[in-house]
């Protein structure tokens, strides 16, 4: 089961009020939503992956009927549809879950070389797979995607002999010897981000989420790598400079949490408070 990162810190930052409305924009397995409900909040949960939505429904569905399949890029329209127009807080826990990394057959992790190189969060709503990108993008586009001319060149050369189909096909580009961190770790992440247009979706969703907040409402975002955090920090700074909000210092997981859950080590939480309501 997925362990929610910075669970106490993030929900504490929302300052839950009994009967107030909150949006969990990245429902996942439902850990954050469960804690918000326990403290008396009402939650609209949004999840892009149908499989994760089913897990969350089994966990919190009886207590929270407003769990919705959708992408947070559409957070404004989803919120309006369910009566969450003015909310006390919005939470984003970015990235993918331990479920995706440990046991999902869609190729999110390199643990299963035989898995299909898919990486789509919603296989019905999305058309382009990770394999499609590797087999169709030109060298310049691949260089931008991976931020590496070397990886782009390897992809182009490899697909001349055999199209990419499986996780193992992609792993073969990185050799058999590696140190503490597998050299495919970042390329896998960047490929997943491209497949699911994660950066574009995040940029769009943050401004929408901020508009949904009431005065003194909280926008809480947990990111796991510099690309995500750069987008979050830039947006937070922009609205703070405009006088519309106040940004708090970022928070990292405590050593104790990292020991229990090593995947938490890269997490960074940022909190923004809305000062004025339009």
HUVENVEN-V812870 format. One record per residue. RES is the residue in three letters. PHI is phi in radians with two decimals (999 if undefined). NEAR is the number of other ideal C-beta (glycine too) atoms within 8 Angstrom. Layout:
res = {RES	RES}
phi = {PHI	PHI}
near = {NEAR	NEAR}
This chain:
res = {UNK	UNK	UNK	UNK	UNK	UNK	UNK	UNK	UNK	UNK	UNK	UNK	UNK	UNK	UNK	UNK	UNK	UNK	UNK	UNK	UNK	UNK	UNK	UNK	UNK	UNK	UNK	UNK	UNK	UNK	UNK	UNK	UNK	UNK	UNK	UNK	UNK	UNK	UNK	UNK	UNK	UNK	UNK	UNK	UNK	UNK	UNK	UNK	UNK	UNK	UNK	UNK	UNK	UNK	UNK	UNK	UNK	UNK	UNK	UNK	UNK	UNK	UNK	UNK	UNK	UNK	UNK	UNK	UNK	UNK	UNK	UNK	UNK	UNK	UNK	UNK	UNK	UNK	UNK	UNK	UNK	UNK	UNK	UNK	UNK	UNK	UNK	UNK	UNK	UNK	UNK	UNK	UNK	UNK	UNK	UNK	UNK	UNK	UNK	UNK	UNK	UNK	UNK	UNK	UNK	UNK	UNK	UNK	UNK	UNK	UNK	UNK	UNK	UNK	UNK	UNK	UNK	UNK	UNK	UNK	UNK	UNK	UNK	UNK	UNK	UNK	UNK	UNK	UNK	UNK	UNK	UNK	UNK	UNK	UNK	UNK	UNK	UNK	UNK	UNK	UNK	UNK	UNK	UNK	UNK	UNK	UNK	UNK	UNK	UNK	UNK	UNK	UNK	UNK	UNK	UNK	UNK	UNK	UNK	UNK	UNK	UNK	UNK	UNK	UNK	UNK	UNK	UNK	UNK	UNK	UNK	UNK	UNK	UNK	UNK	UNK	UNK	UNK	UNK	UNK	UNK	UNK	UNK	UNK	UNK	UNK	UNK	UNK	UNK	UNK	UNK	UNK	UNK	UNK	UNK	UNK	UNK	UNK	UNK	UNK	UNK	UNK	UNK	UNK	UNK	UNK	UNK	UNK	UNK	UNK	UNK	UNK	UNK	UNK	UNK	UNK	UNK	UNK	UNK	UNK	UNK	UNK	UNK	UNK	UNK	UNK	UNK	UNK	UNK	UNK	UNK	UNK	UNK	UNK	UNK	UNK	UNK	UNK	UNK	UNK	UNK	UNK	UNK	UNK	UNK	UNK	UNK	UNK	UNK	UNK	UNK	UNK	UNK	UNK	UNK	UNK	UNK	UNK	UNK	UNK	UNK	UNK	UNK	UNK	UNK	UNK	UNK	UNK	UNK	UNK	UNK	UNK	UNK	UNK	UNK	UNK	UNK	UNK}
phi = {999	-1.18	-1.80	-1.16	-1.51	0.91	-1.05	-1.14	-1.09	-1.23	-1.26	-1.01	-1.16	-1.33	0.90	-1.01	-1.99	-1.04	1.45	-1.37	-1.77	-2.38	-2.03	-1.69	-1.31	-2.35	-0.93	1.00	-1.45	1.65	-1.11	-1.20	-1.05	-1.01	-1.25	-1.10	-1.09	-1.06	-1.56	1.79	-1.44	-1.77	-2.22	-1.80	-1.80	-2.08	-2.43	-1.42	-1.78	-0.99	-1.18	-1.21	-1.07	-1.13	-1.09	-1.14	-1.09	-1.16	-1.46	-2.31	-1.02	-1.15	-1.49	-2.43	-1.28	-1.64	-1.96	-2.22	-1.43	3.11	-1.79	-1.16	-1.13	-1.84	-1.03	-1.13	-1.17	-1.14	-1.09	-1.11	-1.08	-1.87	1.33	-1.97	-1.22	-2.13	-2.09	-1.53	-3.00	-2.30	-2.09	-2.09	-2.03	-1.34	1.50	-2.05	-1.64	-1.09	-1.04	-1.10	-1.33	-1.60	-2.46	-1.38	-1.48	-1.58	1.45	-1.27	-2.17	-1.60	-1.21	-2.04	-1.08	-1.51	-1.17	-1.15	-1.50	-1.82	1.26	-1.37	-1.22	-2.25	-1.25	-1.51	-1.55	-1.92	-1.76	-1.53	-1.69	-1.09	-1.07	-1.00	-1.12	-1.12	-1.53	-2.10	-1.21	-1.42	-1.07	-1.12	-1.12	-1.17	-1.08	-1.15	-1.05	-1.62	0.96	-2.73	-1.21	-1.13	-1.12	-1.03	-1.12	-1.12	-1.09	-1.07	-1.18	-1.14	-1.28	-1.14	-1.58	-2.78	-1.14	-1.27	-2.30	-2.03	-0.99	-1.05	-1.06	-1.27	-1.06	-1.08	-1.27	-1.90	1.31	-1.87	-1.97	-2.70	-1.59	-1.13	-1.89	-1.09	-1.12	-1.53	-1.02	-1.19	-1.01	-1.06	-1.08	-1.19	-1.19	-1.09	-1.06	-1.18	-1.01	-1.75	0.74	-1.17	-1.15	-1.10	-1.10	-1.13	-1.02	-1.21	-1.21	-1.09	-1.17	-1.13	-1.08	-1.08	-1.16	-1.35	-1.31	-1.35	-1.03	1.25	-1.22	-1.98	-1.93	-2.02	-2.27	-1.87	-1.99	-2.23	-2.74	-1.12	-1.11	-1.11	-1.11	-1.07	-1.16	-1.12	-1.06	-1.10	-1.17	-1.03	-1.15	-1.09	-1.31	-1.19	-1.12	-1.39	1.50	-1.51	-2.70	-2.20	-1.74	-1.61	-1.13	-1.20	-2.15	-1.88	-1.11	-1.23	-0.97	-1.07	-1.19	-1.14	-1.11	-1.28	-2.42	-0.97	-1.19	-1.37	-1.07	-1.66	-1.25	-2.50	-1.93	-2.11	-2.24	-2.17	-1.90	-1.37	-1.60	-2.34	-1.85	-1.30}
near = {5	9	10	11	12	13	10	7	10	14	13	7	11	14	8	13	8	7	6	12	11	16	17	13	12	11	14	13	13	13	11	14	15	11	12	15	13	6	9	9	16	9	13	15	15	15	14	11	9	8	8	14	12	8	11	17	10	6	9	13	10	4	6	11	4	10	13	10	7	9	8	14	8	8	15	9	7	12	13	9	6	9	5	12	7	8	16	15	16	15	17	14	11	11	8	7	10	9	13	11	11	8	4	10	7	11	13	10	11	10	5	9	8	6	11	11	15	11	12	11	7	11	7	5	4	10	2	7	11	15	13	8	13	14	8	5	7	6	9	7	8	14	11	7	12	11	6	8	7	6	11	14	9	9	12	11	8	12	11	5	5	6	6	14	7	12	14	8	12	16	10	7	10	9	6	3	3	8	3	2	6	7	8	11	8	6	13	12	9	11	15	13	11	10	13	12	8	10	10	8	12	14	10	9	13	14	9	10	15	14	8	15	16	9	8	8	13	15	16	15	13	14	13	9	9	5	8	14	11	8	12	13	9	8	12	13	9	8	11	12	6	7	6	9	13	7	10	9	3	7	9	7	12	6	6	6	11	11	7	6	10	6	9	12	7	7	12	11	15	15	12	16	12	15	9	7	7	3}
